């Protein structure tokens, strides 16, 4: 069974934050590594990661400023700056409604990451 490990380490003024680093490992029937390009556009575009029906973990980063909507979200979404990271772990999100990305940064955005979950 595929396994994803996420490690979170952070410092404040050069000193480790209490209880960090955190390391969590999840196993699931399926894993999908992905890398795709989202062109600059004025409207939300479908993300190219649709192979899993349920996410147990989703971790990705972006090369440009984007806004992400997950699982049918229709509000302002989650804004990320260039180099931003989203890590959703220890969850269960049904992905029947695709996730979408708005890239109006003026440049093509490269999205890279991994999704861990299951196929029904």
Secondary structure, DSSP 8 states (H G I E B T S, - for coil): -EEEEEEE--EETTEE-TT--EEEEEEESEEEEEEEEE---SS-EE-S--S-SEEEEEEEEESS-EEEE-TT--SS-EEE-TT-EEEEEEEEEE-SS--EEE--SSS-EEEEEEEEEE--
